Amino acid sequence: DIRDEVNSVNGKTGAVEINADDIPFNGSGTNYLVGETEVEGAIKELDTRVKTNADGKVDISKQVPKTPNMTNPVGIDLNGKLWVEPKPDPIIKVRGMGSLDTMVSYEGNLQPNLTHSDNDNIRVYSNTFDDVFPYNEMKEVEDDLGNVFIKIPPIFFKFYHNEEGYLRGFDMSNKKLDNDYDLFPIHKKGASYFGKYEGRIESGELRSISGVSPTGSVPIADFRNAAQAVGDKYFANDWQQWNIIQLLMTAYFGTTNGDLYFADIDGSKENTGTMNGYTTAADLESGKNVFFGIENILKNMRHFIDGVVINDHDIYFANDYTKYADTNTSDYHFVNEALIGDGYIKEYGGGFGLYPMVRGGGASSTTYYPDYNYHNTESVEERVVYDGSHWVSDASHGVWHWHANGAFSLVYSAFGSRLNKSS
């Protein structure tokens, strides 16, 4: 039908003729373009007006009404042929990564407008990006076991770097626009599912459920095994899902400093479900938060990052979540040398596998990537990576935090994970 034909032209350039043989346009009319009208309504109006004006010279462009349900601009040529103007592809283009003031900029027609409203101690955020891919496809779903996830659609990323290899920007699109656009490995299977809640291990299985205390004081391997015990498509929090969240949060809030929007509060550990009912919001008293339904990505528990191994100051990633391990096996590939020493991060590198590259040099809690890198010179054996912030201390750490000092046997009450799922 007309709707399908209109949708099929989106992403192309220039006006495109569509098949409208079933619409009896009579006579020859004046060239015009109906701006931002609802397609079916415009066609019906055009049909009526052309048939009721024998000379076909009515200035339709000034008479077809606009409606709230706007889609493509529609036009008719001198021969009565129906044309539509393709809508541009929904591409969010983030630039200015690694800027001194932590803020990013945007290129192209998609520009954010972040606002908030306060309801007692809860600050609720909204953005024009809420209705733009990929955010408009991030939805809450529940599996047959009662685990709750936020669905993340496959996102084609394109990364931009300077000559030194430092990250300077990225695009997010719903399609592969050129050879530089690609998917994270997890999205080559389809959508991925990020645990709405911090994970709790019950009866040997990792759960994503409301109203429970998140599990801590167990090593990363326990979370990995408990996720795999749920089923073949399940895995614990890993570098792929974490990288995607880092990028989504940066694009949405316009900064690498998410703490500008999630309060820096050292408080207490809270059960899951404290932010139920909110989509993107922060509790100004407790610091607890939710981002597109994902609860407490910061401030409550730090997150182990599976699928990455630091070995003798080198960083290795594995693409297949079924092959994640505590050791640098043949399923892992080298990506870069690890950033040695402790200090605030100035530059990140990578793309499909992000990692800190430079610290110091003016980096602080309010500049560049305002998070800390921990990796001491004595850490030569295999090290585990964990990111984020927790309730005990250091609530100021954000999603760009990188801690690689601990062995894979590391346990702490404030270190946890999440149950994730692939398609």
C-alpha positions in Angstrom: 0.0 0.0 0.0 1.0 3.7 -0.1 2.4 3.6 3.5 4.8 0.7 2.6 5.9 2.4 -0.6 6.6 5.7 1.3 8.6 3.9 4.0 10.6 2.1 1.3 12.1 5.3 0.0 13.4 6.6 3.3 17.1 7.0 3.5 17.4 7.8 -0.2 18.3 11.2 -1.6 16.0 13.4 -3.8 12.3 13.0 -4.4 11.1 9.5 -5.4 8.1 8.6 -7.4 5.8 6.0 -5.9 3.0 4.0 -7.5 -0.3 5.8 -7.2 -2.2 4.3 -10.2 -5.2 3.6 -7.9 -5.6 7.3 -7.2 -7.4 9.0 -10.2 -5.6 12.3 -10.5 -7.4 14.3 -13.3 -5.8 16.9 -15.5 -2.5 18.6 -15.0 -1.8 20.5 -11.9 0.8 23.0 -10.6 4.0 21.7 -9.2 3.9 21.8 -5.4 5.3 20.2 -2.3 3.1 19.5 0.6 5.3 20.0 3.7 5.3 17.5 6.6 1.8 16.1 6.1 0.4 12.7 7.1 0.6 10.7 3.9 -2.8 9.1 3.7 -4.6 12.3 4.7 -2.7 14.2 2.1 -3.5 11.7 -0.7 -7.2 11.8 0.2 -7.2 15.6 0.2 -5.2 15.7 -3.1 -7.6 13.2 -4.7 -10.6 15.3 -3.8 -9.2 18.6 -4.8 -7.8 17.5 -8.1 -11.1 15.8 -9.1 -13.2 18.9 -8.1 -11.1 21.4 -10.0 -11.4 20.7 -13.7 -8.6 23.0 -14.7 -6.2 21.3 -12.3 -4.6 24.6 -11.4 -5.5 24.9 -7.8 -2.6 25.7 -5.5 -2.7 22.5 -3.5 0.4 23.3 -1.5 -1.4 26.0 0.4 -4.6 24.0 1.0 -3.6 20.5 2.2 -3.8 20.7 6.0 -0.9 19.6 8.2 -1.7 17.0 10.9 0.0 15.9 14.1 1.0 12.6 12.6 3.6 14.0 10.2 5.6 11.8 7.9 7.2 12.5 4.5 6.5 15.6 2.5 4.3 14.7 -0.5 4.1 16.2 -4.0 2.5 15.9 -7.4 4.0 16.9 -10.7 2.5 18.4 -13.9 1.5 14.9 -15.1 -0.3 14.0 -11.9 2.4 11.7 -10.7 2.7 11.3 -6.9 6.1 11.9 -5.3 7.5 11.7 -1.8 10.5 13.3 -0.3 12.5 10.7 1.7 13.1 11.3 5.4 16.8 11.3 6.3 18.2 8.2 8.0 18.1 8.5 11.8 21.8 9.0 12.6 23.0 10.5 15.9 26.4 11.9 15.3 28.4 12.6 18.4 31.6 14.6 18.2 34.0 16.2 20.7 34.8 13.1 22.8 37.7 13.9 25.1 36.9 17.6 25.4 38.3 19.6 28.3 34.8 20.4 29.6 33.6 16.8 29.2 30.8 18.0 26.9 30.2 16.6 23.4 28.7 18.2 20.3 26.6 16.9 17.5 26.6 17.0 13.7 23.7 16.7 11.3 19.9 17.1 11.7 19.5 15.2 14.9 20.2 17.5 17.9 19.3 16.7 21.5 17.2 18.9 23.9 17.6 17.5 27.4 15.2 18.8 30.0 14.0 17.7 33.4 11.2 18.0 35.9 11.3 17.5 39.6 8.8 15.5 41.6 9.8 15.9 45.3 13.3 14.2 45.4 13.0 12.5 42.0 14.4 14.3 38.9 12.9 13.0 35.7 14.8 13.5 32.4 13.4 13.8 28.9 15.1 14.4 25.6 14.1 14.8 22.0 16.2 11.7 21.5 13.5 9.7 23.4 11.7 9.4 20.0 14.9 8.7 17.9 16.6 5.5 17.2 18.0 3.7 19.1 16.4 5.1 22.2 12.9 4.7 20.9 13.4 1.0 20.6 14.7 0.4 24.1 11.9 -1.4 25.7 11.3 -3.4 28.9 10.8 -7.1 28.3 10.4 -10.2 30.5 11.5 -13.7 29.8 9.5 -16.9 30.8 11.5 -17.1 34.0 10.4 -13.7 35.2 13.8 -12.0 34.5 13.3 -8.4 33.4 15.5 -6.8 30.7 15.8 -3.7 28.6 15.9 -4.6 24.9 18.7 -2.8 23.0 18.2 -2.9 19.2 21.2 -3.7 16.9 23.0 -0.4 16.5 25.5 0.3 13.7 28.4 2.3 15.1 31.0 4.3 13.3 33.9 5.5 15.4 36.2 8.5 14.7 39.7 8.9 16.0 42.5 11.5 15.7 46.0 10.6 14.4 47.1 9.3 17.9 44.1 6.9 17.9 42.2 8.8 20.6 38.4 8.6 20.3 36.9 11.8 19.0 33.3 10.8 18.1 30.9 8.1 16.9 27.7 7.7 14.9 24.7 5.5 15.8 22.5 4.3 13.0 19.8 1.6 12.3 21.6 0.5 9.1 25.1 0.0 7.7 25.6 3.3 5.7 29.1 2.5 4.6 31.9 0.0 5.3 33.0 1.8 8.5 29.7 1.1 10.2 29.5 -2.1 12.1 27.7 -3.9 14.9 29.1 -5.1 18.2 29.5 -8.9 18.0 26.5 -9.4 20.3 24.3 -7.5 17.9 25.2 -9.7 15.0 22.8 -12.2 16.5 20.0 -9.5 16.8 18.8 -7.4 19.7 20.6 -7.8 23.0 18.9 -7.6 26.4 20.5 -5.7 29.3 19.5 -6.7 32.8 17.0 -4.1 34.2 18.2 -4.9 37.7 21.5 -5.7 39.3 21.9 -9.4 39.5 21.1 -11.7 42.3 22.2 -15.4 42.4 19.4 -17.7 43.6 19.7 -21.5 43.5 22.8 -21.2 41.3 21.2 -19.0 38.7 21.7 -15.3 38.1 18.4 -13.4 38.2 17.2 -9.9 37.1 14.2 -9.3 39.4 12.8 -6.6 41.6 12.7 -6.5 45.4 15.9 -8.4 46.2 19.3 -7.5 47.4 21.9 -7.7 44.6 24.6 -10.3 45.1 28.1 -9.3 46.1 31.1 -10.9 47.7 31.5 -13.5 44.9 34.1 -13.6 42.1 33.3 -12.8 38.5 33.4 -16.5 37.6 30.4 -17.2 39.9 28.4 -14.6 38.0 29.5 -16.0 34.7 28.5 -19.6 35.7 25.2 -18.5 37.3 24.2 -16.7 34.1 25.1 -19.7 31.9 23.1 -21.9 34.2 19.9 -20.0 33.2 20.3 -21.0 29.5 22.5 -20.9 26.4 21.6 -17.3 25.5 22.3 -15.8 28.9 25.6 -14.2 30.1 26.9 -11.9 32.8 27.7 -8.2 32.4 30.4 -7.9 29.8 32.4 -5.3 27.8 30.1 -5.3 24.9 26.9 -4.3 26.8 28.9 -2.0 29.0 30.5 -0.2 26.0 27.1 0.3 24.4 25.7 1.8 27.6 28.7 4.1 27.9 28.0 5.4 24.4 24.2 5.6 24.8 24.6 7.6 28.1 27.2 10.0 26.6 25.0 10.7 23.6 21.9 11.2 25.6 23.3 13.4 28.4 25.8 15.2 26.1 28.8 14.6 28.3 31.3 11.9 29.5 30.4 13.1 33.0 27.2 11.3 33.8 27.6 12.4 37.4 26.2 15.8 36.3 22.9 14.1 36.2 23.2 11.3 38.8 23.9 12.8 42.2 27.3 12.0 43.9 26.1 10.5 47.1 27.8 7.9 49.3 24.8 6.2 50.9 23.7 2.6 51.4 23.1 -0.4 49.3 19.5 -0.7 48.2 17.4 -3.5 47.0 16.4 -3.7 43.3 13.2 -2.1 42.3 13.7 1.2 44.1 13.3 3.2 40.8 10.4 1.2 39.4 8.0 3.3 37.5 10.6 5.7 36.1 12.3 5.5 32.7 15.2 8.0 33.0 15.5 9.6 36.4 17.6 10.2 39.5 16.8 10.3 43.2 18.4 13.5 44.4 18.6 12.3 48.0 20.0 8.8 47.6 21.8 9.0 44.2 19.9 6.0 42.9 19.0 6.2 39.3 17.5 4.7 36.2 18.5 5.0 32.5 15.9 3.9 30.0 14.7 1.4 32.6 18.1 0.2 33.6 18.3 0.6 37.3 21.4 1.8 39.2 23.9 1.5 36.4 25.9 3.7 38.9 26.0 4.4 42.7 24.7 1.1 44.1 27.1 -1.7 43.0 30.2 -1.7 40.8 30.0 -4.0 37.8 32.4 -6.7 36.9 33.2 -6.5 33.2 33.4 -10.0 31.6 35.1 -10.9 28.4 38.2 -8.7 29.0 41.5 -9.9 30.5 44.5 -7.7 31.4 47.6 -9.9 31.1 51.1 -8.5 31.6 49.8 -5.0 31.0 48.1 -6.0 27.7 44.4 -5.8 27.1 42.6 -8.7 25.5 38.9 -9.0 24.5 36.8 -12.1 23.6 33.8 -11.6 21.2 31.9 -14.8 22.0 30.2 -14.6 25.4 30.2 -18.4 25.6 34.0 -18.4 25.6 34.6 -15.9 28.4 37.1 -17.1 31.0 39.4 -16.0 33.8 42.5 -16.6 31.6 43.8 -15.3 28.3 42.7 -18.2 26.1 42.9 -18.5 22.3 39.4 -17.0 22.2 40.8 -13.7 23.3 42.5 -11.2 21.0 45.0 -8.4 21.8 43.7 -4.8 21.4 46.2 -2.5 23.1 48.6 -2.0 25.9 46.9 -1.2 29.2 47.3 2.3 30.7 49.6 1.8 33.7 49.3 3.9 36.8 46.5 5.6 38.8 44.9 8.8 37.8 42.0 10.6 36.1 41.6 9.6 32.4 42.3 12.1 29.7 41.9 10.0 26.5 40.0 6.8 25.5 40.8 4.7 22.5 39.2 1.8 20.7 35.7 1.4 19.3 34.3 -2.1 19.4 36.3 -2.5 22.7 36.9 0.8 24.5 39.8 1.4 26.9 41.7 4.3 28.5 44.9 5.5 26.8 46.1 8.6 28.6 45.8 9.8 32.2 46.9 13.1 33.8 47.8 16.1 31.8 45.0 18.2 33.2 42.6 15.3 33.7 40.5 15.7 36.8 37.0 14.9 38.3 35.6 17.7 36.0 37.6 17.4 32.8 38.0 15.1 29.8 36.8 11.6 31.0 36.2 12.5 34.7 36.7 9.0 35.9 39.7 7.2 37.3 42.1 4.6 35.9 43.6 2.1 38.3 46.3 -0.2 37.1 49.6 -0.4 39.1 52.9 -1.4 37.7 53.1 -4.7 39.7 49.9 -6.1 38.1 51.7 -8.5 35.6 49.4 -11.5 36.1 45.9 -11.7 34.7 43.7 -9.0 36.1 39.9 -8.6 36.1 38.2 -5.3 35.1 35.4 -3.7 37.0 33.7 -0.3 36.3 31.2 2.1 37.7 30.6 3.3 41.3 29.2 1.9 44.5 27.5 2.9 47.7 30.4 2.5 50.0 32.7 5.2 48.6 33.8 6.9 45.4 30.2 7.6 44.2 31.7 10.1 41.9 33.0 7.4 39.6 31.0 7.1 36.4 30.6 4.6 33.5 34.1 5.5 32.1 35.8 4.3 35.2 38.4 1.6 34.7 39.8 -0.5 37.5 42.2 -3.3 36.7 44.2 -3.9 39.8 42.4 -7.0 41.1 43.0 -10.7 40.4 40.1 -12.8 39.0 39.5 -14.1 42.5 38.6 -10.6 43.8 35.5 -10.4 45.8 33.8 -7.4 47.6 30.4 -6.8 48.9 29.9 -3.8 46.6 31.0 -5.6 43.4 28.3 -7.3 41.3 27.0 -8.0 37.9 23.8 -8.4 35.8 22.0 -11.0 33.9 22.2 -10.3 30.1 20.7 -12.1 27.2 21.3 -12.4 23.5 18.9 -13.1 20.6 
